[in-house]
Amino acid sequence: MDIGFDGLGAGFTGPQGQTEARNPSDNSLAVGPNEIVQIINSRMAIYAKKGAHFPATGKVLLGPVITNTLFAGFGGQCEKQISGDAVVRYDQLAGRWLFVLPFFAASRSAQRPLWHVLRGQHGTGPARFVLPLRVQPSSVPDYPRPAIWPDGYYLPTSTGDTVIQKHVCAAERKQMLQGLRLASSA
C-alpha cells in the first residue's frame, strides 16, 4: 500500500509554524516503528507512522524546528549554533534514534560532528556526544552519512573546498547506548 504525505519544503506548516525553504535541500529521512523523521538542511519534522501508537501516517507531531533543538538544555555551542546537513538514522538493533550534526566551528581545525542518541524510542532522555573528526585545517567535514553496525557507528564524510577528500570517524556503539565516555578514532 502506498501512502504519501507532504514533508518539509516550501509552504510546509506544522505545529511549530512554517518552514524556511533552503537550497540545496540535503535531505535525510529515517523510519522507526512509530515515527518518521525528516531533516532538510537545518530543519526537521517528525511525523506519525500508522501502527500501535497512531491511526494514520503523516500527521506532523513536531516541526518544523531547527536541528539544534535536539541539544536544548545542554548549553554551549551545540545548543546555540544552527548546523546544516544534519542526518538521522534509526538504530533498529537498539530501538533508538541517531542524529549526527556537523558542527561548523569558526576555526576549520575545530570542525567536528555532534552525535545525538535518544535513549528511548520517543525522544526521552537524550545522550549527546561530541567527537573530533580530524581533517586538514583547510577542509570542512560535510555530508555525514552514518552507518549502524552492531559494534559501532561509522561516520564517513567528504571534505574539501576544491578537492574532495574522504574521512571517517567511528564511535563505539555500546558505550554510546550506555551514555559512557567514548574513545573515538578518525
C-alpha positions as CSV (number, residue, x, y, z in Angstrom):
1,M,0.0,0.0,0.0
2,D,1.4,3.4,-1.0
3,I,0.9,6.2,1.5
4,G,2.0,9.7,0.7
5,F,2.1,13.0,2.6
6,D,3.7,16.4,2.3
7,G,7.0,16.7,4.0
8,L,9.3,19.7,4.8
9,G,9.6,22.1,1.9
10,A,8.2,25.3,0.6
11,G,4.8,26.0,2.2
12,F,5.1,23.3,4.9
13,T,3.3,24.2,8.1
14,G,3.4,22.2,11.3
15,P,2.7,22.7,15.0
16,Q,5.8,25.0,15.3
17,G,5.0,27.2,12.3
18,Q,6.0,27.4,8.7
19,T,9.3,26.2,7.3
20,E,12.0,28.2,5.7
21,A,13.0,26.5,2.4
22,R,16.7,26.4,1.6
23,N,18.8,25.0,-1.3
24,P,20.4,22.6,-1.8
25,S,17.9,20.5,0.0
26,D,20.3,17.9,1.6
27,N,17.5,15.5,2.7
28,S,17.7,12.8,5.3
29,L,14.8,10.6,6.3
30,A,14.5,7.7,8.8
31,V,11.6,5.4,9.7
32,G,11.2,3.9,13.1
33,P,8.4,1.7,14.5
34,N,6.1,4.7,15.3
35,E,7.6,7.8,13.8
36,I,9.1,9.1,10.6
37,V,11.8,11.8,11.0
38,Q,12.8,14.1,8.1
39,I,15.6,16.6,8.1
40,I,16.3,19.1,5.3
41,N,19.4,21.2,5.9
42,S,19.0,22.7,9.4
43,R,15.2,22.0,9.8
44,M,13.5,18.8,11.0
45,A,10.0,17.4,11.4
46,I,8.6,14.3,13.0
47,Y,5.5,12.5,11.6
48,A,3.2,9.8,12.9
49,K,3.5,6.3,11.4
50,K,0.4,4.2,11.3
51,G,0.6,1.3,13.8
52,A,0.3,0.7,17.5
53,H,0.6,4.4,18.5
54,F,-1.0,6.3,15.6
55,P,-4.1,5.6,13.5
56,A,-2.6,7.1,10.3
57,T,0.7,8.0,8.7
58,G,1.7,11.6,8.0
59,K,0.3,13.7,10.9
60,V,3.0,16.2,11.9
61,L,4.0,15.6,15.5
62,L,6.8,18.1,15.7
63,G,8.1,20.7,13.3
64,P,9.4,22.5,11.7
65,V,12.1,23.0,14.2
66,I,15.8,23.8,13.9
67,T,18.0,20.8,14.3
68,N,19.9,22.2,17.3
69,T,16.6,21.8,19.2
70,L,18.0,18.3,19.9
71,F,20.6,19.9,22.1
72,A,18.2,22.1,24.1
73,G,19.3,22.1,27.8
74,F,22.9,21.1,27.1
75,G,24.2,24.6,26.8
76,G,27.3,25.7,24.9
77,Q,27.8,25.9,21.2
78,C,25.8,22.7,20.5
79,E,22.7,24.3,21.7
80,K,23.4,27.8,20.2
81,Q,24.7,27.0,16.7
82,I,22.5,26.2,13.8
83,S,24.1,23.4,11.8
84,G,23.0,22.3,8.3
85,D,23.4,18.9,6.7
86,A,22.2,17.0,9.8
87,V,21.4,13.3,9.3
88,V,19.0,11.0,11.1
89,R,19.1,7.2,11.3
90,Y,17.0,4.7,13.3
91,D,19.1,2.0,15.1
92,Q,16.8,-1.0,14.8
93,L,19.0,-3.2,16.9
94,A,18.8,-0.8,19.9
95,G,15.4,0.8,19.2
96,R,17.0,4.3,19.3
97,W,17.3,7.3,17.0
98,L,20.7,8.5,16.0
99,F,21.2,12.1,14.9
100,V,24.5,13.5,13.6
101,L,25.0,17.2,13.1
102,P,28.2,18.6,11.5
103,F,29.5,21.3,13.8
104,F,31.0,24.1,11.7
105,A,33.1,26.0,14.1
106,A,34.7,29.4,13.4
107,S,38.1,27.6,13.2
108,R,38.2,25.0,10.5
109,S,40.6,23.0,12.6
110,A,37.9,22.6,15.2
111,Q,35.3,21.0,12.9
112,R,33.6,18.0,14.4
113,P,30.4,16.1,14.3
114,L,27.8,16.1,17.1
115,W,26.3,12.7,17.8
116,H,22.9,12.6,19.5
117,V,21.5,9.3,20.6
118,L,18.0,9.3,22.1
119,R,17.8,6.9,25.0
120,G,14.1,6.0,24.3
121,Q,12.1,5.4,21.1
122,H,10.1,8.5,21.7
123,G,12.8,11.0,22.3
124,T,13.1,10.7,26.1
125,G,16.4,11.1,27.9
126,P,18.8,12.2,25.2
127,A,22.5,11.4,25.3
128,R,24.9,13.8,23.4
129,F,28.4,13.1,22.3
130,V,30.9,15.4,20.6
131,L,33.6,13.5,18.7
132,P,36.5,15.1,17.0
133,L,36.8,14.4,13.3
134,R,40.4,15.1,12.4
135,V,40.7,16.7,9.0
136,Q,43.1,19.0,7.1
137,P,42.9,22.6,8.6
138,S,41.7,23.8,5.2
139,S,38.8,21.3,4.9
140,V,35.3,21.2,6.3
141,P,33.6,17.9,7.1
142,D,30.4,17.7,5.1
143,Y,27.7,15.3,4.0
144,P,27.9,12.9,7.0
145,R,26.3,9.6,6.3
146,P,26.3,7.4,9.4
147,A,26.2,3.7,9.2
148,I,25.0,1.5,12.0
149,W,26.7,-1.8,12.8
150,P,26.5,-4.0,15.9
151,D,30.0,-2.9,17.0
152,G,29.9,0.8,16.1
153,Y,28.5,3.9,14.5
154,Y,30.6,4.8,11.5
155,L,30.6,8.3,10.0
156,P,32.1,8.8,6.6
157,T,32.3,12.4,5.3
158,S,33.5,14.3,2.3
159,T,35.7,17.3,2.8
160,G,37.5,20.0,0.8
161,D,36.6,23.1,-1.0
162,T,38.3,22.3,-4.3
163,V,39.3,18.7,-3.8
164,I,37.1,16.1,-2.4
165,Q,38.7,14.1,0.4
166,K,37.2,11.2,2.3
167,H,37.4,10.9,6.1
168,V,35.8,8.5,8.6
169,C,35.0,8.7,12.3
170,A,34.0,5.7,14.3
171,A,32.3,5.5,17.7
172,E,31.8,2.5,19.9
173,R,28.0,1.9,19.7
174,K,27.8,0.0,23.0
175,Q,29.3,2.9,25.0
176,M,27.1,5.5,23.2
177,L,24.0,3.5,24.0
178,Q,25.0,3.3,27.7
179,G,25.9,7.1,27.8
180,L,29.5,6.3,28.6
181,R,32.6,8.4,27.7
182,L,33.8,7.5,24.3
183,A,37.1,6.7,22.7
184,S,37.0,7.8,19.1
185,S,39.1,7.4,16.1
186,A,39.2,9.3,12.9
